[in-house]
Amino acid sequence: MNPTLTDQSAIKTSKNYQSSERRDVVKNEFLDGRLTPKPAANRWHNLIITNFAVAIGSRVHRSTCEVYSSDMQVRLGKNSICFPDVVVVNGEPAFADNNFELLVNPTVLIEIFSSLSQAPDRTQKLEGFLAIPKIKDCLLVNENEMRIEHYARQNAKQWIYRIYNEREDVITLESINCKLSLAEVYAQVKLKESELSSKAVN
């Protein structure tokens, strides 16, 4: 076998894999009865996921919580299944299947969006998240600027909405007895120069 040809073949294959068609989609979500591609996570997206998982994990260590990142499927009603970036369950996790793959009782959901994310997809996911009976806290995180939207459940029909967008801001997740700062969440992440700077809404 000619090693040169083999090397060239491998290079060609890897380039094909890195083409836009394969790079942009790594998994499909099932939203409102339709398959919806979820874009691949870039460097900053992955760093934010890791920062959340490390920060939360270190605080809930030896508690009744479990922390999952990226690949845990969550059921949103009867016609939607998604892969939130970070999921926390306080208490015994409940699953819709015997393989423990489809979670139905998340306590905290964290979803990271880029500025290029489609508004309908963001809105649709948020509505699905807030409709989960067991959900207590939902965070929508911007990967390109320091901005996190926090929905904290008060009762069956009421949520408190907060915006955090300064490094010193502290997010309180009462459902898992956890506090973390935006400085932790965005550690090592290079944000756009056009990053907004305004006070958090209390």
Backbone bond lengths (Angstrom), bond angles and torsions (degrees), N, CA, C in turn:
res aa  C-N    CA-C-N  psi(-1)  N-CA   C-N-CA  omega(-1)  CA-C   N-CA-C  phi
1 M - - - 1.464 - - 1.524 108.94 -
2 N 1.300 115.87 135.20 1.460 121.66 -179.36 1.528 109.58 -78.62
3 P 1.357 119.72 113.21 1.467 121.67 -176.99 1.511 112.53 -63.18
4 T 1.354 116.05 -30.08 1.462 119.38 -179.45 1.514 110.48 -64.99
5 L 1.336 115.40 -44.59 1.459 119.68 179.24 1.523 110.52 -64.92
6 T 1.346 116.23 -38.81 1.458 120.51 179.13 1.527 110.76 -62.26
7 D 1.329 115.91 -45.13 1.463 120.71 178.86 1.516 111.26 -60.97
8 Q 1.336 115.44 -43.26 1.463 119.82 -179.60 1.518 110.57 -64.28
9 S 1.330 116.50 -38.22 1.454 121.13 179.36 1.523 110.54 -64.66
10 A 1.339 116.06 -42.19 1.465 120.46 179.75 1.521 110.67 -63.79
11 I 1.338 115.91 -41.45 1.463 120.48 179.26 1.515 110.31 -63.39
12 K 1.322 115.40 -43.19 1.460 119.80 -179.89 1.526 110.26 -62.60
13 T 1.335 116.45 -41.28 1.456 120.56 179.92 1.530 111.11 -64.64
14 S 1.326 117.28 -44.93 1.464 120.38 -179.88 1.517 111.01 -64.81
15 K 1.328 116.66 -36.39 1.466 119.01 178.24 1.517 110.62 -66.48
16 N 1.326 115.73 -38.66 1.461 119.07 176.70 1.523 110.47 -62.02
17 Y 1.348 114.83 -40.97 1.463 118.89 -179.12 1.520 111.11 -64.50
18 Q 1.326 115.71 -33.73 1.460 119.93 -178.91 1.535 112.99 -85.39
19 S 1.322 116.66 3.66 1.464 119.38 178.32 1.517 109.31 -64.31
20 S 1.307 115.90 161.73 1.464 120.60 -173.88 1.522 112.17 -58.80
21 E 1.343 117.47 -36.12 1.454 119.96 -178.01 1.521 111.32 -60.01
22 R 1.355 117.93 -39.88 1.449 120.69 -176.94 1.522 112.27 -89.38
23 R 1.330 117.25 -30.58 1.452 120.21 -177.42 1.519 111.94 -72.20
24 D 1.332 117.45 -33.87 1.453 121.22 -173.22 1.523 113.62 -79.05
25 V 1.321 118.21 -20.25 1.457 120.59 -176.22 1.523 109.59 -131.36
26 V 1.331 116.87 122.01 1.459 119.75 177.04 1.517 112.06 -113.60
27 K 1.337 116.95 -20.44 1.466 120.05 179.22 1.520 108.92 -158.74
28 N 1.306 114.67 159.28 1.463 120.26 177.37 1.521 109.67 -108.67
29 E 1.326 115.52 141.24 1.447 121.60 171.54 1.525 107.51 -106.06
30 F 1.310 115.66 159.41 1.460 121.47 -178.35 1.524 107.26 -113.54
31 L 1.334 116.53 98.14 1.458 121.64 -174.92 1.521 110.92 -113.75
32 D 1.308 115.07 118.82 1.460 122.06 178.23 1.529 111.33 53.69
33 G 1.338 115.37 41.97 1.459 120.22 176.53 1.512 115.17 81.74
34 R 1.346 118.17 5.73 1.472 120.77 -178.77 1.526 110.05 -124.90
35 L 1.341 116.28 141.72 1.455 120.46 174.12 1.524 108.91 -72.19
36 T 1.330 116.17 127.42 1.458 121.32 -179.00 1.521 108.57 -127.20
37 P 1.343 117.98 120.31 1.462 119.79 -178.56 1.527 111.63 -68.37
38 K 1.329 116.12 137.88 1.465 121.19 174.86 1.525 108.12 -102.22
39 P 1.340 118.05 121.55 1.468 120.85 -177.21 1.519 112.03 -59.77
40 A 1.322 115.73 151.03 1.454 120.46 176.68 1.527 109.70 -64.48
41 A 1.323 116.74 147.98 1.460 121.65 -179.28 1.524 110.15 -84.86
42 N 1.340 116.26 131.43 1.464 119.82 178.62 1.531 111.01 -87.65
43 R 1.313 115.97 -171.52 1.471 121.70 -177.14 1.522 112.06 -56.57
44 W 1.335 116.97 -49.72 1.459 120.99 -175.44 1.528 111.79 -68.57
45 H 1.321 114.79 -40.17 1.468 120.58 177.37 1.529 110.35 -57.81
46 N 1.327 116.02 -46.17 1.463 120.57 -179.79 1.519 112.55 -66.79
47 L 1.338 116.78 -37.55 1.463 119.92 177.64 1.528 111.16 -63.28
48 I 1.334 116.46 -41.56 1.463 120.13 -179.92 1.529 110.25 -64.97
49 I 1.332 116.93 -42.10 1.471 120.16 176.36 1.523 110.34 -57.93
50 T 1.332 116.16 -48.24 1.460 120.70 -179.36 1.524 111.41 -62.35
51 N 1.336 116.56 -42.72 1.470 120.34 179.92 1.528 111.14 -60.96
52 F 1.319 116.51 -42.94 1.461 120.23 177.53 1.529 110.57 -62.94
53 A 1.331 116.29 -48.97 1.464 120.65 -176.66 1.522 111.32 -61.24
54 V 1.337 117.22 -41.72 1.467 121.07 -179.82 1.526 110.76 -68.44
55 A 1.344 116.02 -46.59 1.466 120.03 -177.33 1.524 111.43 -63.96
56 I 1.322 116.46 -48.10 1.464 119.77 -179.85 1.523 110.75 -69.11
57 G 1.318 116.10 -44.60 1.461 120.24 -178.52 1.518 112.86 -58.62
58 S 1.334 116.86 -38.37 1.463 120.10 -178.99 1.524 111.85 -70.03
59 R 1.322 116.54 -24.81 1.459 120.68 -177.74 1.529 113.13 -90.20
60 V 1.317 117.06 -27.07 1.466 119.64 -178.51 1.529 111.56 -103.31
61 H 1.333 116.11 11.20 1.467 121.27 -179.79 1.530 110.26 -55.63
62 R 1.317 116.12 133.32 1.461 123.99 -179.77 1.532 112.74 65.90
63 S 1.298 117.54 17.42 1.468 120.37 174.70 1.526 108.31 -96.90
64 T 1.326 116.04 -166.15 1.471 120.08 178.70 1.516 111.72 -89.82
65 C 1.350 117.60 10.44 1.470 121.12 -175.92 1.523 112.45 -93.84
66 E 1.335 115.12 150.65 1.460 122.55 169.10 1.520 107.56 -123.94
67 V 1.347 116.11 139.69 1.460 121.91 -177.96 1.521 108.73 -117.53
68 Y 1.339 116.76 127.61 1.459 122.12 178.10 1.532 108.76 -121.24
69 S 1.328 116.72 146.79 1.459 119.56 177.34 1.524 111.70 -128.41
70 S 1.304 114.77 133.48 1.475 125.98 168.78 1.527 117.62 72.20
71 D 1.331 118.82 -50.60 1.468 119.19 -168.77 1.517 115.67 -107.42
72 M 1.325 118.53 10.32 1.457 119.20 177.01 1.534 109.63 -86.70
73 Q 1.322 115.80 121.16 1.458 120.00 177.59 1.530 110.36 -76.83
74 V 1.338 115.41 139.22 1.457 120.80 179.39 1.529 108.67 -126.77
75 R 1.327 115.72 132.66 1.460 119.69 178.27 1.525 110.32 -83.66
76 L 1.333 114.66 128.75 1.461 121.55 175.73 1.523 107.76 -113.71
77 G 1.306 117.89 86.00 1.457 119.82 -177.18 1.515 111.31 74.15
78 K 1.338 116.04 -163.08 1.464 120.86 -175.38 1.518 113.05 -80.92
79 N 1.342 118.53 -28.48 1.456 120.72 -171.37 1.517 115.27 -114.80
80 S 1.326 117.88 18.36 1.463 119.28 -178.84 1.524 111.19 -142.82
81 I 1.338 115.11 138.05 1.454 123.70 174.59 1.524 106.78 -138.60
82 C 1.329 117.18 131.28 1.460 119.12 -178.59 1.524 111.24 -135.79
83 F 1.336 115.79 172.80 1.458 123.88 178.44 1.530 108.26 -118.72
84 P 1.327 119.26 83.40 1.472 120.03 177.98 1.528 110.03 -61.02
85 D 1.331 116.47 155.29 1.459 119.96 -177.88 1.529 112.05 -70.07
86 V 1.318 117.12 -38.38 1.466 121.11 175.48 1.517 108.21 -140.28
87 V 1.330 116.11 136.53 1.463 121.95 179.06 1.526 108.22 -130.69
88 V 1.322 116.36 136.17 1.466 120.93 175.30 1.522 108.32 -125.45
89 V 1.324 115.80 134.16 1.464 121.75 175.36 1.523 108.30 -116.87
90 N 1.304 116.45 125.43 1.466 120.84 175.38 1.531 107.29 -102.09
91 G 1.317 115.96 110.09 1.455 120.45 -174.89 1.515 110.60 111.12
92 E 1.302 116.72 -165.53 1.464 121.59 -178.16 1.522 110.49 -77.34
93 P 1.348 118.43 121.15 1.465 120.65 178.02 1.528 111.10 -64.85
94 A 1.343 116.16 143.43 1.464 121.32 177.36 1.523 107.96 -118.65
95 F 1.324 115.11 137.63 1.464 120.18 -176.48 1.524 110.63 -125.26
96 A 1.342 114.36 152.65 1.463 120.57 -179.68 1.526 111.23 -88.96
97 D 1.334 117.57 -1.26 1.460 120.97 -176.89 1.523 109.44 -139.21
98 N 1.318 115.87 165.61 1.468 121.37 -178.40 1.522 113.46 -81.27
99 N 1.346 117.08 -8.46 1.461 121.07 -179.99 1.528 112.55 -93.85
100 F 1.330 116.73 2.33 1.473 121.92 -179.68 1.529 111.84 58.01
101 E 1.329 115.81 42.00 1.460 121.05 -177.94 1.525 113.56 -109.47
102 L 1.341 117.94 -23.48 1.458 121.09 -175.21 1.527 109.94 -116.96
103 L 1.322 115.76 97.51 1.456 122.41 -175.88 1.528 111.40 -77.00
104 V 1.325 116.75 139.88 1.465 119.77 -178.53 1.531 113.30 -121.06
105 N 1.341 118.34 -4.93 1.468 118.63 -176.75 1.532 114.05 -132.09
106 P 1.333 118.32 53.62 1.463 119.18 177.91 1.530 111.30 -66.32
107 T 1.329 116.26 147.05 1.458 121.50 175.79 1.522 110.90 -95.88
108 V 1.325 115.68 -42.16 1.473 122.24 178.82 1.519 108.93 -128.68
109 L 1.329 116.19 133.22 1.463 121.94 174.92 1.516 108.90 -122.14
110 I 1.336 115.92 135.03 1.459 121.67 178.17 1.519 108.34 -126.63
111 E 1.318 115.98 124.26 1.468 121.58 -179.15 1.526 108.35 -125.45
112 I 1.330 116.04 130.74 1.461 122.10 -178.11 1.526 109.02 -104.97
113 F 1.326 114.97 129.51 1.456 121.42 -179.68 1.517 110.33 -121.00
114 S 1.338 116.36 150.99 1.454 120.13 170.04 1.521 107.90 -96.22
115 S 1.321 116.00 168.00 1.459 119.73 178.77 1.525 111.24 -64.78
116 L 1.335 115.72 -17.87 1.458 120.34 -178.17 1.524 112.22 -88.71
117 S 1.322 116.89 -3.33 1.463 119.48 -178.65 1.522 110.88 -61.95
118 Q 1.317 115.24 143.07 1.450 120.09 179.64 1.522 110.40 -72.20
119 A 1.325 116.57 130.97 1.464 121.93 -179.13 1.529 112.62 -57.55
120 P 1.332 119.37 -43.39 1.467 119.23 179.52 1.529 112.87 -59.26
121 D 1.342 117.40 -39.85 1.458 121.45 179.23 1.518 110.14 -64.54
122 R 1.315 117.30 -43.39 1.456 122.15 179.62 1.524 110.64 -62.74
123 T 1.324 116.24 -46.94 1.461 121.24 -179.61 1.522 111.28 -64.55
124 Q 1.320 115.85 -42.13 1.457 120.55 -179.06 1.522 111.27 -63.39
125 K 1.332 116.40 -43.02 1.463 119.92 178.69 1.524 111.36 -65.25
126 L 1.329 116.09 -43.78 1.458 119.67 -179.27 1.521 110.60 -59.37
127 E 1.314 117.09 -45.59 1.464 120.25 179.08 1.524 110.62 -60.26
128 G 1.325 116.62 -39.70 1.456 120.86 178.39 1.523 111.90 -66.36
129 F 1.335 116.35 -42.48 1.464 120.44 178.74 1.530 111.00 -60.09
130 L 1.328 115.93 -49.37 1.456 120.10 -174.94 1.529 112.70 -69.61
131 A 1.332 116.21 -16.63 1.467 119.78 179.74 1.524 112.75 -84.40
132 I 1.355 117.08 -9.87 1.460 119.98 179.06 1.528 108.77 -71.19
133 P 1.317 119.02 122.69 1.473 121.49 -175.01 1.525 114.57 -56.79
134 K 1.331 117.51 -36.77 1.463 120.71 -173.97 1.527 113.94 -88.12
135 I 1.326 117.89 -9.98 1.461 120.31 -176.40 1.525 110.80 -67.30
136 K 1.341 116.36 136.64 1.465 121.69 179.70 1.523 112.58 -115.54
137 D 1.331 115.92 -34.95 1.466 120.60 -179.02 1.521 110.11 -137.37
138 C 1.326 115.66 137.80 1.463 121.53 177.65 1.524 108.47 -132.50
139 L 1.334 116.69 127.98 1.455 121.52 178.79 1.523 110.06 -117.91
140 L 1.325 115.82 127.40 1.459 122.06 172.97 1.523 107.01 -107.22
141 V 1.318 116.41 118.67 1.467 121.99 -169.38 1.521 110.23 -114.80
142 N 1.333 116.55 133.36 1.462 121.90 176.85 1.519 108.75 -91.88
143 E 1.326 117.65 126.36 1.458 119.95 -177.81 1.518 112.64 -83.21
144 N 1.345 118.32 -14.61 1.456 121.41 -175.67 1.525 114.74 -102.84
145 E 1.304 117.25 -15.85 1.455 120.62 176.80 1.524 108.80 -145.24
146 M 1.311 116.40 157.33 1.457 120.47 -176.65 1.524 109.32 -76.60
147 R 1.320 114.89 91.78 1.459 120.55 -178.08 1.522 109.21 -155.76
148 I 1.331 115.47 123.39 1.460 121.48 177.14 1.521 108.49 -131.13
149 E 1.325 115.91 129.49 1.460 121.66 176.00 1.522 108.06 -101.60
150 H 1.316 115.96 131.68 1.455 121.61 -174.73 1.523 110.33 -121.34
151 Y 1.322 115.46 123.75 1.465 122.24 174.35 1.520 107.25 -110.03
152 A 1.332 116.94 116.06 1.468 122.28 -178.95 1.530 109.36 -114.78
153 R 1.322 116.50 120.85 1.463 120.67 -177.53 1.530 111.63 -70.38
154 Q 1.335 115.44 132.59 1.462 122.24 174.56 1.528 110.97 -102.80
155 N 1.324 115.44 -41.16 1.459 121.69 175.18 1.523 107.68 -158.47
156 A 1.311 117.38 -170.25 1.465 121.18 -174.61 1.524 113.61 -59.83
157 K 1.334 117.61 -26.21 1.459 120.19 -175.00 1.531 114.41 -123.17
158 Q 1.323 116.90 6.50 1.455 119.07 -175.22 1.523 111.89 -133.30
159 W 1.346 115.18 133.60 1.455 122.26 176.70 1.526 109.06 -126.81
160 I 1.323 117.01 148.34 1.462 121.47 170.41 1.523 107.21 -100.16
161 Y 1.336 115.66 131.30 1.464 121.80 -177.49 1.529 109.33 -111.01
162 R 1.336 116.07 127.47 1.456 121.16 178.24 1.527 109.84 -130.94
163 I 1.324 115.41 150.58 1.460 121.57 173.56 1.524 107.80 -117.86
164 Y 1.331 116.43 132.36 1.454 122.09 175.77 1.526 108.27 -118.06
165 N 1.324 117.85 129.49 1.463 119.26 -179.16 1.523 114.01 -150.12
166 E 1.326 117.23 24.87 1.457 121.10 173.97 1.523 109.22 -131.50
167 R 1.336 116.80 147.83 1.466 121.48 -174.74 1.524 112.39 -56.14
168 E 1.321 116.96 -33.48 1.466 120.39 -177.10 1.528 113.30 -80.71
169 D 1.328 117.28 -11.33 1.460 120.10 -178.86 1.533 110.45 -62.07
170 V 1.319 115.57 141.76 1.463 121.38 -179.73 1.525 109.76 -119.04
171 I 1.323 116.01 126.85 1.459 122.29 178.02 1.525 108.34 -91.77
172 T 1.315 116.13 127.71 1.460 120.94 177.68 1.516 109.81 -108.07
173 L 1.319 115.88 116.91 1.462 122.35 176.65 1.521 107.22 -104.21
174 E 1.327 115.24 89.02 1.462 119.87 -174.42 1.528 112.38 -64.70
175 S 1.317 116.65 -28.20 1.469 120.44 -176.54 1.517 112.56 -64.27
176 I 1.347 117.11 -23.85 1.465 120.64 179.05 1.529 110.67 -123.79
177 N 1.342 116.44 12.49 1.462 122.16 178.24 1.527 111.46 53.62
178 C 1.328 115.42 55.61 1.466 120.87 -173.13 1.527 110.69 -138.55
179 K 1.332 115.83 136.55 1.461 121.69 174.16 1.519 108.83 -124.73
180 L 1.337 116.56 139.62 1.452 120.44 176.95 1.520 109.41 -147.56
181 S 1.309 116.59 148.89 1.457 121.15 -176.75 1.524 110.97 -97.03
182 L 1.321 115.93 159.33 1.459 119.89 176.33 1.522 110.50 -66.33
183 A 1.326 117.26 -27.98 1.461 120.37 176.73 1.527 110.44 -60.02
184 E 1.326 117.26 -37.16 1.466 121.73 177.29 1.522 110.89 -70.73
185 V 1.329 115.45 -45.82 1.466 120.72 -176.35 1.523 111.49 -60.89
186 Y 1.339 116.17 -41.24 1.467 120.33 -175.37 1.529 112.90 -101.70
187 A 1.328 118.29 17.87 1.460 121.25 178.60 1.525 111.05 -57.70
188 Q 1.334 117.02 128.93 1.473 125.51 178.49 1.529 113.57 72.83
189 V 1.322 117.85 -0.71 1.464 120.42 -179.04 1.523 109.23 -88.10
190 K 1.332 117.08 125.79 1.461 121.84 177.84 1.525 108.64 -87.10
191 L 1.325 115.38 112.98 1.455 120.90 -177.61 1.518 110.37 -93.24
192 K 1.307 116.14 161.12 1.458 121.01 178.93 1.521 110.16 -66.15
193 E 1.336 116.72 150.00 1.453 121.41 -178.88 1.520 111.78 -64.85
194 S 1.325 115.64 -21.74 1.458 120.53 -177.20 1.528 111.58 -84.16
195 E 1.353 115.95 14.50 1.444 120.79 -178.35 1.528 111.24 -51.71
196 L 1.340 115.49 130.82 1.458 120.56 -179.64 1.518 109.65 -75.51
197 S 1.320 115.59 151.65 1.452 119.84 178.10 1.508 109.68 -139.78
198 S 1.318 115.83 104.21 1.456 121.71 176.59 1.508 107.76 -145.77
199 K 1.302 117.10 165.33 1.449 121.64 -174.39 1.523 111.90 -71.45
200 A 1.297 116.08 149.82 1.465 120.88 178.28 1.512 109.67 -69.73
201 V 1.323 115.55 149.75 1.443 121.12 176.73 1.516 108.26 -89.52
202 N 1.310 117.22 124.01 1.460 120.91 -177.18 1.519 111.04 -98.49
